């Protein structure tokens, strides 16, 4: 237990630091790396990842706000509503699939969808797809629903699609998009955790590991937000794209392992 906790602690610090800089949340690295370690179940890993990025989102959002990044009240409100509903829906979908099929099948679906969203995020930022410049509360709500649902179902907390979709749909600069992404993570993962607690689905999960996970999440969020202030938009984009490539490799390897 102490050795596993230490490993999880180190993984989360690095993942959440990079996740706070890029706005993806650390779950995009935590989930596949914990899958690779292979000690815990899909449900447990999804829960640990949700806790880690939820805690990180609080620290990083506060620090980003202190760095002077502004939020639009009406935009974040509708995004948050969508993220909450999407987070609950994604969690319920994952629970249903785990009941009706084996973990191997669920994991293969998660890996496949994660890789697809990563490729979308990489190409949209790498080749500078023209923004749609959408306006209206319904677009904000729809974006939140989509992001919250993906993040919760995939168990990655935030996700590669967050920043890319926010930039593509609304024409946000990357640092502003990272802050809205972190806010989306907060609401989607918060609703997921509340739903798990209310439905009493934590009985089979080792909660002692939270003594390692929560401090690491706090530290990672703080470190990441410090670097975000220092780095230029171009450097943040490079961190974002670098994380995407790493996650593609890890998820591809995990996917191959399932069928060997």
N, C-alpha and C positions, 0 to 999 in steps of 0.2 A: 504493500500500500504506500509507504513513504516514497519508494523509488518511482512508482507510477505517478504519484502526486507531483514529485519534482519534475518528471518529464513533462507532464501536462502544464505545470507552472512555466517552464521555459518556452514551450511551444506557444502558449497563450501570450506571453510577453512580446515575443517577436511578431506573432501574427497580428495581435491587436495594435502594436505600434505601426506596422505597415498598413493595417486596415484603417486606422484613424487618419493617416496621411492621405490615403487614396480614397477614403469614403466608402470602401467596400465592406468594412467591418472585418474583424479577424476570422469570422466563421468560415469564410471562403478558403482559408488555409487550415483552420482548426479541424473542421469536419473531415476532409480527406486524410489529414495526417493522423487523426485519431482512428479513422478507418484502417489506415495502414498499420498502426500499432496493433489493432485487432483484439484488444482486451474487452472492451465494452460492447453492448448491443447497439443497434441502430437507434432505438428510442433513448438510451442513456446518452449516447454521443450527441444526439440532437438536442437534448436538454442541457448538457454541459456547454455546448456551443452557444445556445440561446442565452444562458446566464452570462457567459463571458462577453458576448457582444452587447448585451443589454447594459451591463455595468460599464463597459468601455464607452458606449454611446453617451452615457451621462457625463462622464469625465471629459470626453473629447468635445462634446457640444458646448459645455460650459467654457472650456478653454478656448475653443474657436470663437465663441462670442466675445470673450475677453480680448481676443486678437483683432476684433473689429469687424468680423464678418456679420453682415446684417441678414435678418429674416423678414420675409413678408408675411404678416399675420394671417390674412385670408388664405393665402396659398398654402402655408404650412398646416392650417386648420383642416382644409379639405384633404390634403395629403395624409394627415394623421388619421382622419376618420376612415379613409380608404385602407390605410395600413393596418388599423385595428381589426376591421372586418376581414381583410385579407389574411392577416395573421391567424385569426381564429379558424377561418376556412381551410387554410393550408395545414394547420395542425390537425384538424379533424380528418382531412383527407389522408394524411400520413397514418393516423391511428386506424382508420378503416382498412387501408391497404395492409398494414401490419397484421390485422386480424384475419384477412381473407387470403393472404398469400405468404410465402416464406420470406425471411429477411433478405435472402440473396436476390430475389426478384425486385424487392423494393429498392435495395441498394443499387441495382443495375439501372433502374429508372431514374433515381436521383443523380447518378453519375452521368447518364446520357443527357439529361436536361441541363445539368450544370455545364457540361462541355459546350452545348449549343449556345447557352447564354453567354459563356465566356467568349466564344468566337464572335458573336454579335457585338459584344462590348469592345473587343480588340479591334475589329475592322472599322467600327464606327468612330473610334477615337484615333486610330492609326491613319485613316484616310480622310478624316475630317468631313464626314457626311453632313450635308446642309441641314441646319435646324429647321424644324417645322414651325417654330414660333407660335405655338398654340396658346390660346387664352380661354378663360372660362372655368368656372368652378368644377364643372363635370369632367374636364380633362385632368384636373388635379386629383379629383376623387378616383377616377379610373386608373391613373398612374399609381396612386397609393394602394388600391386594391391589387393591382398586378404585382407590384414590388413586395407588398406584405405577404401575399399568397405564395410567391416563389420562395422568398426567404424562409418562411415557416415550414413549407413542405420539404424543401431541399435540406433543411437543417443547417444552413450556412449563415443564418443570422442576418447578414446584409446581402451581399451578393454582387457579382461583377456587373450585373445589368443595371443596378441602381443609378450610378453616376452617369453611365452612357445614355440611359433612357431619359434622365432628367435634362441632360445637355441637348439631346436630339429633339425631344418634344418641346422644350421651353426656351432653348437657346441660352442656358445658363453657363457662365464661365466655370471652369472646373473646380475652383476652390469654393464657390458658392454652391455648386452641385454636391460637393462632398458634405457640406454642412446639412443640406436638406436630406441627403442620403442617411446621415447619422441620425437625424430626427425621425426618419421613417423607420430605421432600425429600432430606435427606442420604443416607438408605439407598436410596431408589429411584434417584436419579441416580448414586450411587456404584456400584451394581450395573450400571447401564446403561453407565457409562464403562469399568468392568472388562470387561464383555462386548464392547464395541467394541474395546478394546485386544487382548484374547485372540483375537478373530476377525479381527484385522488389517484392519479396515475404515477405518482412518485414512489410508491411503496417498494418497487423492485429496483430502484435506482440508488446507488451508493452516494448518499449526500455528504459523507465525510470528505469527499474530494473537493467540495466547495471551499474548504479551508485553504486549498491551493489555488483554485480557479478564480475566486473573487479578488484576492490581492493582486494576482497576476493581471487580471483584466483592468483593474484600476491603474496599475503601473503602466501597462501597455498603452492605455488611452491617453495618459498624461504625457508619456514620452512621444507618442505619435503626434499629438497636438503641438508640442514644442517644435518638432521638426517641420510640421506643416507651416508654421509661421515663418520659418527661415527659408524654406524652399520656394523657388519661383513656380509659376504655373507649368512651365515646361518640365521642370524636375518632378513635379507632382504627377504629371502625365506619364513620365518615364517609370515612376514607381508603380503607377496603376497598370501600365502595360506589362511591366516585368512580373508583377504578381499574377497577371492573367496567364502568362506563359508557364510559370511555375505550377499553377493550379491545373492547367491542362495536362502537364506531364504527370502530376501525382494522380489525377483522376483517371487518366488513360491507363497508368500502371495498375491502379486499383481495379479498374474494369477488366483488364486482362487476367488479373489474379482470380477473379470470380469464375472464370471459365477454364482455368488450368487444373 
